[in-house]
């Protein structure tokens, strides 16, 4: 069972957080991660639970090298695909239930070409870790890996990124997915209609049905003949890829129900739905309305004029999507539960609405799949599309970019969501930036008015200084990653004028059960548990609910070796094939019915083999990784 696999990871030295500030009372913290011996570093990603950070640093030989960092163990270089061409970059990181760390990134290969990689290893065992190249798409010779997640319950590793692919002698960049369950090939995710075989994958999650969801962007030709970059959402169910417009579209800015032939917008608010005035819409009659979900959080509006009941809403007649030159949108991150996607989009006004400058800025945007218009979810770029919420800019800026998004404990709520990225100013005449980026965090809490959800945007440095931290030596440039609970944020900035990665903890956090390596249990915050080399069981769990195993599992008495005394405990737990282990004896259930690493509910001869692999004899230290899951 998962609670039996005690993590050996050190954690970020910071306080876990729930973004509802009134709910918790801990203090914030901030740490520079240092380097691998060179001058600079950047943090690019945070693991789901916040204990491990991945990035890139100049090493002592002047090479860019991927790294992982924890507060307990510092920075560890991950090496390179080929020793001749020493360059690598860590872009995605996660941790499986047994404590093995997985990283995705890009490294130069033996052909001096970029290739996505998968690295895995135990960060507490010196000299360990394996880096393997991810297969190219057919005919390809260059790729990158941008995101990695470990699937809960299976520990299967999923990676997405971009690989070139041969199309009749022409190499085109295409989004792909690779997973450890199908290691022999990378899956081509396709592109949007008219996309000229061009797409790029950026992040992934799983929806409530267990379907793998991947987001990114693709070239796309719309029915009006324009070609642009368009955000997409790929679903493993049917391998479907659907375009997702952004802030330029009427259908992406509001849920409008047009007045019927009688000139009155008489659609009733059904059940607990709420009627509100149109906001941010153009060209609608004053009597037109929009409707948002009420207290039940489900849209159940009945469209009286059409005689239909629909859980979504209708786009008004005569309000087709508007497309302008230079339109672009892209998603670069998605929450683990696949409800929220973030990225950036060009935004109104459109050229058709008077925009004349040669360049158009971007605005950070958030997409929530539970709020959308009422047409079928088909690839018409608007029907079924979810609303894109513009997240705004810091004062004086006109350009922002959301780079990562946390998860929410309740799929049906936006409460406690955190988004990170940056804000800056952009010259729409020259296409040049007018200032350096400033790291930002957005806190989003629930509201039943779809246009009025509770949004707080903060300059991250100002926010942390408001918590009493001294950041006078730092300028925070970009916040690039956030943990699932919104607790831990990573990024890069200038430390006394030199670029360096950093890790910050915001405020607060839920208490949960923590299994320690000696098999004992305490209840604390996630960061406290990880600093104790424990495995946190999640917010709200208690020690009465979990079973904690000694690490390694075979050291039943916790004296550091695996000897005859431990075997006596194992003997007492033997059930035979088909039996039922309970209590602490479940810690000895290490092999499934196929004698593979896993559990089958009994303690039998196969599990004895696992025990024997860890046996040392009295006074001889056991290997902590003697029964780690294979990768």
C-alpha distance (Angstrom), angle and dihedral (degrees) to the residues before:
residue distance angle dihedral
X1 . . .
X2 3.78 . .
X3 3.78 94.5 .
X4 3.78 88.3 60.6
X5 3.79 94.2 62.4
X6 3.78 104.3 80.2
X7 3.79 112.1 -156.8
X8 3.79 117.3 -123.4
X9 3.78 93.2 -159.5
X10 3.76 125.8 124.2
X11 3.78 111.6 -138.9
X12 3.72 140.6 -136.5
X13 3.79 107.4 -77.6
X14 3.74 95.2 -122.0
X15 3.73 144.9 89.1
X16 3.80 120.0 -84.4
X17 3.74 115.1 -126.8
X18 3.75 146.7 -154.9
X19 3.76 106.6 -155.8
X20 3.77 94.7 -133.0
X21 3.80 92.9 95.8
X22 3.76 96.0 -159.4
X23 3.80 92.6 57.8
X24 3.79 98.7 66.3
X25 3.74 137.5 36.2
X26 3.79 108.8 -158.4
X27 3.79 126.5 118.3
X28 3.78 130.6 -105.3
X29 3.81 124.8 -116.4
X30 3.81 139.7 -167.9
X31 3.82 132.0 -158.5
X32 3.79 134.4 -177.6
X33 3.79 109.5 -140.0
X34 3.81 98.0 -147.3
X35 3.81 122.3 -146.5
X36 3.81 142.7 -83.5
X37 3.79 89.7 -102.6
X38 3.79 98.5 -66.6
X39 3.78 130.9 95.3
X40 3.81 105.4 -92.4
X41 3.79 145.6 29.5
X42 3.80 140.7 -179.9
X43 3.80 130.9 -158.4
X44 3.80 112.2 -140.5
X45 3.82 107.4 171.7
X46 3.81 145.8 16.0
X47 3.80 125.1 -147.0
X48 3.79 117.8 -112.9
X49 3.80 94.8 -100.2
X50 3.81 93.5 38.6
X51 3.80 100.2 -116.6
X52 3.82 100.5 113.1
X53 3.81 132.0 44.4
X54 3.82 125.6 -162.8
X55 3.78 129.0 -159.9
X56 3.79 146.1 118.4
X57 3.80 133.0 -79.0
X58 3.76 139.1 175.6
X59 3.79 106.3 -107.8
X60 3.79 128.8 -147.9
X61 3.81 90.6 -85.5
X62 3.79 93.0 54.6
X63 3.82 94.0 -106.0
X64 3.78 125.4 133.0
X65 3.79 105.9 -117.4
X66 3.81 133.1 -179.4
X67 3.80 115.4 -118.5
X68 3.77 144.1 -177.5
X69 3.78 122.3 -146.5
X70 3.80 135.7 -164.9
X71 3.76 128.4 172.2
X72 3.79 92.3 -120.7
X73 3.79 97.2 49.6
X74 3.78 106.3 21.6
X75 3.80 123.1 -145.5
X76 3.80 124.1 -14.6
X77 3.81 123.2 -171.4
X78 3.79 114.6 -133.9
X79 3.80 98.3 -155.1
X80 3.79 128.2 -139.4
X81 3.79 140.6 -71.1
X82 3.80 89.9 -117.2
X83 3.83 127.0 21.0
X84 3.81 91.5 -143.0
X85 3.81 94.6 62.5
X86 3.77 106.6 39.7
X87 3.78 109.3 -166.2
X88 3.82 129.4 112.0
X89 3.80 139.7 152.4
X90 3.83 129.3 -158.6
X91 3.82 113.7 -137.7
X92 3.81 109.3 161.1
X93 3.81 133.0 28.4
X94 3.80 138.6 179.2
X95 3.80 139.3 157.9
X96 3.80 127.8 -128.2
X97 3.80 123.0 -138.4
X98 3.82 93.5 -95.6
X99 3.81 92.8 55.3
X100 3.81 99.1 -102.6
X101 3.81 111.2 143.0
X102 3.81 121.0 -136.1
X103 3.80 124.5 -163.1
X104 3.81 133.1 -175.1
X105 3.76 124.0 -161.0
X106 3.79 145.4 117.9
X107 3.80 131.5 -79.4
X108 3.78 137.3 171.2
X109 3.82 110.3 -100.5
X110 3.80 132.6 -152.5
X111 3.81 89.6 -76.6
X112 3.81 91.3 54.6
X113 3.83 89.0 -111.8
X114 3.79 129.3 128.8
X115 3.80 112.2 -100.7
X116 3.79 130.2 175.8
X117 3.79 114.4 -116.8
X118 3.78 141.1 -161.5
X119 3.83 115.7 -146.8
X120 3.80 123.9 -173.7
X121 3.78 133.9 173.8
X122 3.80 150.5 119.4
X123 3.77 108.8 -84.2
X124 3.82 93.5 -155.0
X125 3.81 95.1 58.4
X126 3.82 109.6 77.0
X127 3.77 117.2 -127.9
X128 3.80 95.2 15.4
X129 3.76 128.3 122.7
X130 3.78 134.9 93.5
X131 3.82 127.0 -137.3
X132 3.80 118.8 -163.5
X133 3.79 130.2 177.4
X134 3.81 118.3 -114.1
X135 3.83 112.5 -124.9
X136 3.79 116.5 -101.5
X137 3.77 121.8 -123.3
X138 3.84 112.3 -97.5
X139 3.79 111.6 -58.7
X140 3.81 92.8 1.8
X141 3.79 127.5 132.2
X142 3.82 104.8 179.3
X143 3.79 133.3 51.2
X144 3.78 145.9 149.2
X145 3.82 133.5 -147.9
X146 3.81 115.4 -141.6
X147 3.80 108.1 170.6
X148 3.80 140.3 25.1
X149 3.78 133.6 -174.7
X150 3.79 132.8 176.4
X151 3.80 111.2 -136.1
X152 3.80 111.6 -123.7
X153 3.79 114.9 -117.4
X154 3.81 96.0 18.6
X155 3.83 104.3 45.2
X156 3.80 87.4 -139.0
X157 3.80 111.8 155.3
X158 3.82 120.1 -131.3
X159 3.82 123.4 -168.1
X160 3.79 132.2 -177.6
X161 3.78 133.4 -172.8
X162 3.79 140.9 113.7
X163 3.81 132.3 -60.9
X164 3.76 129.0 175.5
X165 3.80 116.4 -118.7
X166 3.78 133.5 -164.1
X167 3.80 116.3 -108.3
X168 3.80 107.9 -179.3
X169 3.77 92.2 -43.2
X170 3.80 96.3 -38.0
X171 3.82 119.6 104.7
X172 3.81 114.6 -140.0
X173 3.82 129.4 -179.9
X174 3.81 113.9 -111.6
X175 3.79 135.2 -179.5
X176 3.80 113.8 -113.9
X177 3.79 141.8 -177.7
X178 3.79 125.7 -146.2
X179 3.81 127.1 -177.5
X180 3.78 136.4 180.0
X181 3.81 89.8 -121.9
X182 3.82 88.8 65.7
X183 3.82 103.4 26.4
X184 3.79 97.6 161.0
X185 3.78 98.7 75.4
X186 3.78 145.0 18.6
X187 3.80 117.0 -124.1
X188 3.81 117.5 -125.1
X189 3.83 108.1 -134.2
X190 3.80 94.3 -161.7
X191 3.78 127.1 -140.5
X192 3.79 139.1 -95.8
X193 3.80 121.1 -85.1
X194 3.78 109.6 -72.7
X195 3.78 90.3 12.0
X196 3.80 95.8 134.8
X197 3.83 89.3 -127.9
X198 3.84 90.5 -66.7
X199 3.81 123.6 132.6
X200 3.80 138.4 134.1
X201 3.83 130.0 -153.5
X202 3.81 120.1 -141.0
X203 3.83 114.2 165.3
X204 3.80 144.0 -4.2
X205 3.79 145.6 -155.3
X206 3.83 141.1 156.0
X207 3.79 128.1 -100.8
X208 3.81 125.5 -138.1
X209 3.81 89.9 -87.5
X210 3.80 92.2 56.9
X211 3.81 93.3 -107.8
X212 3.79 116.2 147.1
X213 3.82 110.2 -118.5
X214 3.81 122.0 -163.3
X215 3.79 127.2 -174.2
X216 3.78 132.6 -163.2
X217 3.79 137.1 111.3
X218 3.78 138.9 -77.1
X219 3.75 137.8 -171.2
X220 3.80 107.9 -101.1
X221 3.79 136.4 -173.2
X222 3.77 112.2 -151.0
X223 3.76 127.6 -151.4
X224 3.79 90.4 -98.5
X225 3.77 89.7 61.5
X226 3.80 100.0 -107.8
X227 3.79 121.5 134.4
X228 3.78 118.3 -147.0
X229 3.77 145.9 144.9
X230 3.79 109.6 -86.1
X231 3.79 130.4 -173.1
X232 3.81 114.6 -117.9
X233 3.79 138.8 -163.1
X234 3.82 117.2 -152.9
X235 3.81 121.0 -160.5
X236 3.81 122.8 -160.9
X237 3.80 87.8 -145.9
X238 3.78 99.1 92.7
X239 3.81 91.1 -12.1
X240 3.80 87.8 -99.2
X241 3.81 123.2 172.2
X242 3.79 117.7 -162.1
X243 3.78 129.7 -173.1
X244 3.79 119.6 -121.9
X245 3.78 118.3 -160.0
X246 3.76 121.5 -151.6
X247 3.77 141.8 -148.7
X248 3.81 97.3 -38.8
X249 3.80 93.8 72.4
X250 3.76 130.3 88.7
X251 3.79 87.8 -146.2
X252 3.78 89.1 52.1
X253 3.80 93.8 51.1
X254 3.75 105.1 52.4
X255 3.77 150.6 2.4
X256 3.77 102.7 -116.0
X257 3.79 128.6 -176.9
X258 3.78 111.8 -168.2
X259 3.79 124.4 -139.4
X260 3.81 113.8 -99.9
X261 3.81 129.4 -125.8
X262 3.79 90.9 -70.6
X263 3.79 89.7 63.1
X264 3.81 93.2 -116.9
X265 3.76 127.7 110.9
X266 3.78 92.9 -137.5
X267 3.80 99.9 160.3
X268 3.79 105.6 138.2
X269 3.75 123.9 -130.6
X270 3.78 100.7 -114.6
X271 3.82 122.2 -145.3
X272 3.80 106.5 -28.1
X273 3.81 98.6 -19.7
X274 3.79 116.6 134.0
X275 3.79 127.0 -135.0
X276 3.78 114.5 -143.0
X277 3.78 135.3 173.0
X278 3.81 118.3 -93.1
X279 3.78 113.0 -91.3
X280 3.79 125.0 -166.7
X281 3.79 93.9 1.1
X282 3.76 129.0 126.4
X283 3.79 134.3 -151.4
X284 3.80 97.6 17.3
X285 3.79 124.7 133.8
X286 3.82 114.2 -108.3
X287 3.78 90.0 -113.6
X288 3.77 94.4 56.6
X289 3.76 115.4 107.9
X290 3.74 141.3 -161.7
X291 3.78 124.7 -147.4
X292 3.79 130.7 -149.4
X293 3.78 129.5 -170.2
X294 3.77 118.5 -86.6
X295 3.77 132.9 -145.4
X296 3.80 93.2 -50.4
X297 3.81 88.6 59.9
X298 3.81 93.1 -135.2
X299 3.78 124.3 110.1
X300 3.82 106.9 -129.5
X301 3.79 101.9 160.3
X302 3.81 117.4 158.7
X303 3.79 114.3 -143.4
X304 3.79 99.8 -144.6
X305 3.80 97.5 -170.5
X306 3.81 92.9 55.0
X307 3.78 93.6 40.1
X308 3.78 92.5 -129.4
X309 3.77 138.7 120.1
X310 3.78 116.5 -140.6
X311 3.78 131.4 172.3
X312 3.77 88.2 -141.8
X313 3.78 133.4 45.7
X314 3.76 138.7 -99.4
X315 3.79 129.7 -112.2
X316 3.80 111.7 -129.4
X317 3.76 118.8 -105.2
X318 3.77 113.5 -102.0
X319 3.79 93.9 25.9
X320 3.76 103.1 105.0
X321 3.79 118.1 169.6
X322 3.76 113.7 -81.8
X323 3.77 118.4 -134.6
X324 3.77 125.9 -166.2
X325 3.77 136.4 -173.3
X326 3.77 112.5 -86.4
X327 3.80 94.8 24.6
X328 3.80 113.1 157.1
X329 3.80 137.7 164.8
X330 3.77 134.3 170.6
X331 3.78 140.5 174.6
X332 3.80 117.8 -141.1
X333 3.81 101.9 170.2
X334 3.80 140.3 30.1
X335 3.80 131.6 -171.4
X336 3.80 117.1 -107.2
X337 3.81 90.4 -109.9
X338 3.84 89.2 52.3
X339 3.81 93.5 -127.1
X340 3.82 98.5 112.3
X341 3.81 128.3 47.6
X342 3.80 125.3 -177.6
X343 3.78 137.3 -172.0
X344 3.77 134.3 107.1
X345 3.77 140.5 -65.7
X346 3.76 138.6 -176.1
X347 3.77 108.8 -107.2
X348 3.82 141.1 -153.6
X349 2.92 144.3 -36.5
X350 3.79 96.0 73.4
X351 3.79 123.0 -152.0
X352 3.79 85.8 -106.9
X353 3.79 87.8 57.6
X354 3.79 95.5 53.9
X355 3.81 104.8 -76.9
X356 3.82 107.5 148.5
X357 3.83 106.5 160.1
X358 3.81 114.4 110.2
X359 3.81 94.9 -126.2
X360 3.78 131.3 49.2
X361 3.81 125.5 -153.4
X362 3.80 127.1 -136.8
X363 3.78 131.5 -121.9
X364 3.80 124.9 -153.6
X365 3.78 109.9 -109.8
X366 3.79 138.5 -166.0
X367 3.78 125.0 -153.2
X368 3.82 121.5 -159.8
X369 3.81 113.9 -166.0
X370 3.79 93.3 -155.8
X371 3.80 92.7 68.0
X372 3.79 117.1 60.2
X373 3.77 145.0 128.6
X374 3.77 122.6 -84.3
X375 3.78 104.9 -106.2
X376 3.80 120.2 103.8
X377 3.78 115.6 -81.5
X378 3.78 94.2 -102.4
X379 3.75 130.8 139.6
X380 3.81 97.2 -95.9
X381 3.81 90.4 116.1
X382 3.79 93.3 -119.4
X383 3.81 113.5 36.3
X384 3.78 109.4 90.8
X385 3.77 90.3 5.8
X386 3.74 117.9 147.4
X387 3.74 118.9 -125.7
X388 3.80 116.6 -97.4
X389 3.80 111.8 -139.1
X390 3.80 115.3 -151.1
X391 3.80 108.8 -135.1
X392 3.79 97.8 -159.2
X393 3.81 134.1 -139.2
X394 3.78 140.3 -86.8
X395 3.82 113.7 -94.6
X396 3.79 111.9 -70.0
X397 3.82 94.4 15.6
X398 3.79 131.0 107.0
X399 3.83 101.7 -175.8
X400 3.81 128.7 67.5
X401 3.80 137.2 163.7
X402 3.82 129.0 -162.3
X403 3.81 108.9 -147.4
X404 3.82 104.4 176.8
X405 3.79 142.1 7.3
X406 3.78 132.9 -155.6
X407 3.79 126.7 -133.8
X408 3.80 130.2 -108.4
X409 3.79 122.7 -127.7
X410 3.81 90.0 -138.3
X411 3.80 112.6 51.0
X412 3.80 89.9 -155.1
X413 3.79 94.7 57.5
X414 3.79 137.0 65.4
X415 3.80 89.8 -156.7
X416 3.78 113.3 132.8
X417 3.81 98.5 9.4
X418 3.82 117.1 155.5
X419 3.81 126.4 -162.5
X420 3.81 124.0 -173.1
X421 3.80 133.9 -166.1
X422 3.77 138.0 102.5
X423 3.80 144.8 -77.2
X424 3.80 130.6 -147.2
X425 3.80 144.0 150.4
X426 3.81 125.1 -93.2
X427 3.79 132.7 -163.5
X428 3.80 107.4 -132.5
X429 3.82 91.1 -165.5
X430 3.81 98.5 54.4
X431 3.80 103.5 19.4
X432 3.81 90.8 -125.0
X433 3.80 128.4 130.5
X434 3.79 114.9 -113.7
X435 3.81 99.2 -158.9
X436 3.79 141.8 13.3
X437 3.81 117.8 -85.2
X438 3.80 118.6 -96.3
X439 3.81 119.7 -147.9
X440 3.80 112.5 -118.5
X441 3.79 139.2 -174.9
X442 3.79 126.0 -156.5
X443 3.82 119.9 -156.5
X444 3.79 114.1 -157.4
X445 3.78 124.9 -168.2
X446 3.78 132.5 -179.7
X447 3.76 124.3 -77.2
X448 3.77 129.2 161.0
X449 3.79 93.2 -141.1
X450 3.80 103.3 85.2
X451 3.80 91.2 -151.1
X452 3.77 95.2 44.3
X453 3.79 108.2 49.6
X454 3.77 114.3 150.3
X455 3.81 105.1 -91.7
X456 3.78 125.1 176.1
X457 3.80 119.6 -176.4
X458 3.80 119.2 -166.5
X459 3.77 137.0 -177.2
X460 3.81 94.4 -123.8
X461 3.80 95.7 -139.7
X462 3.80 91.7 50.4
X463 3.79 90.4 46.2
X464 3.83 93.8 51.8
X465 3.80 92.1 44.8
X466 3.79 86.6 53.1
X467 3.80 86.8 59.9
X468 3.80 90.1 58.8
X469 3.83 100.1 -95.0
X470 3.81 121.8 140.1
X471 3.82 108.0 -131.3
X472 3.79 96.4 157.4
X473 3.84 90.5 125.7
X474 3.79 93.5 51.5
X475 3.79 140.8 75.8
X476 3.82 110.5 -169.2
X477 3.80 109.7 -144.2
X478 3.81 107.7 175.5
X479 3.79 135.5 2.4
X480 3.82 101.0 -146.5
X481 3.82 106.0 172.5
X482 3.80 142.3 24.9
X483 3.80 132.1 -172.3
X484 3.79 121.1 -114.1
X485 3.80 92.8 -101.7
X486 3.80 93.4 47.9
X487 3.79 89.6 -116.4
X488 3.79 104.1 116.0
X489 3.81 125.8 44.7
X490 3.81 126.1 -174.5
X491 3.77 134.1 -172.8
X492 3.77 143.0 121.2
X493 3.76 139.1 -89.4
X494 3.77 143.7 147.9
X495 3.80 118.4 -65.2
X496 3.80 107.7 -165.3
X497 3.78 86.9 -23.2
X498 3.84 96.5 -49.4
X499 3.80 122.7 107.1
X500 3.82 113.1 -110.5
X501 3.77 136.8 161.2
X502 3.80 119.8 -116.6
X503 3.79 141.4 -168.2
X504 3.80 123.6 -150.5
X505 3.78 134.4 -173.1
X506 3.76 118.1 -154.3
X507 3.80 121.1 -159.3
X508 3.75 137.0 -47.4
X509 3.76 132.8 -19.4
X510 3.79 142.9 -163.2
X511 3.80 122.0 -85.9
X512 3.80 118.8 -123.1
X513 3.79 143.5 162.6
X514 3.80 116.3 -71.9
X515 3.82 120.9 -159.7
X516 3.81 110.6 -150.7
X517 3.82 125.2 -152.6
X518 3.83 91.5 -105.7
X519 3.81 90.9 58.5
X520 3.79 95.8 -104.8
X521 3.79 123.8 125.5
X522 3.77 133.9 -138.5
X523 3.79 131.4 173.5
X524 3.78 115.9 -125.0
X525 3.80 145.8 120.3
X526 3.79 119.5 -57.2
X527 3.80 94.2 -110.6
X528 3.81 91.2 49.3
X529 3.80 90.4 52.0
X530 3.79 93.6 49.2
X531 3.80 91.5 48.2
X532 3.82 86.6 56.9
X533 3.84 90.2 53.4
X534 3.78 88.5 -111.8
X535 3.78 132.8 135.3
X536 3.77 113.0 -114.2
X537 3.79 113.7 -140.5
X538 3.79 96.5 -155.2
X539 3.77 138.9 -87.9
X540 3.79 114.1 -54.1
X541 3.81 96.2 20.8
X542 3.81 120.0 124.5
X543 3.78 133.4 -153.8
X544 3.81 88.9 -113.3
X545 3.81 89.1 63.2
X546 3.80 100.4 50.3
X547 3.78 138.7 59.3
X548 3.79 114.2 -139.0
X549 3.80 119.7 -156.7
X550 3.78 127.7 -156.3
X551 3.81 114.1 -107.6
X552 2.97 113.0 -95.5
X553 3.81 92.2 32.4
X554 3.82 93.8 -137.4
X555 3.85 92.8 63.1
X556 3.78 91.2 82.9
X557 3.81 96.0 166.7
X558 3.82 93.3 45.9
X559 3.81 95.9 -128.5
X560 3.80 94.9 129.5
X561 3.80 99.3 -105.0
X562 3.81 134.7 75.7
X563 3.77 108.3 -129.7
X564 3.83 143.9 137.6
X565 3.80 92.8 -60.3
X566 3.81 90.7 57.8
X567 3.80 89.9 46.6
X568 3.80 89.0 56.2
X569 3.79 90.0 58.2
X570 3.80 89.9 47.2
X571 3.83 91.0 51.4
X572 3.79 91.0 52.8
X573 3.80 89.0 54.8
X574 3.82 97.2 49.7
X575 3.79 111.1 122.7
X576 3.80 101.1 166.3
X577 3.77 125.0 -128.1
X578 3.80 112.0 -35.5
X579 3.80 94.3 15.3
X580 3.78 125.2 126.0
X581 3.80 121.9 -113.2
X582 3.79 119.4 -157.4
X583 3.77 140.5 179.0
X584 3.78 116.1 2.5
X585 3.81 90.1 -12.3
X586 3.79 88.3 76.9
X587 3.80 85.8 73.8
X588 3.82 88.1 71.2
X589 3.82 93.0 53.1
X590 3.82 96.0 99.8
X591 3.82 104.9 142.8
X592 3.79 131.2 56.2
X593 3.80 127.8 -139.3
X594 3.82 89.7 -79.3
X595 3.80 92.4 51.9
X596 3.79 89.9 -110.1
X597 3.80 125.0 134.6
X598 3.80 105.5 -77.3
X599 3.79 141.3 66.8
X600 3.80 133.9 -71.9
X601 3.80 100.6 174.2
X602 3.81 98.7 -102.2
X603 3.82 137.4 81.1
X604 3.80 107.9 -131.6
X605 3.80 144.7 138.8
X606 3.81 92.8 -59.3
X607 3.80 90.3 55.7
X608 3.81 89.3 49.5
X609 3.80 87.5 60.1
X610 3.79 89.1 57.3
X611 3.80 90.4 48.3
X612 3.79 91.1 50.0
X613 3.81 90.8 52.8
X614 3.81 88.3 62.4
X615 3.82 98.1 42.9
X616 3.83 115.3 121.4
X617 3.79 108.7 158.8
X618 3.81 126.8 -118.1
X619 3.80 117.9 -36.3
X620 3.81 95.4 7.8
X621 3.79 114.5 115.9
X622 3.79 115.3 -117.4
X623 3.79 121.0 -126.9
X624 3.84 107.3 -109.4
X625 3.81 89.9 -146.5
X626 3.82 96.5 47.5
X627 3.80 91.5 117.4
X628 3.78 103.9 23.5
X629 3.81 113.4 144.7
X630 3.81 115.2 -91.8
X631 3.79 117.2 -107.8
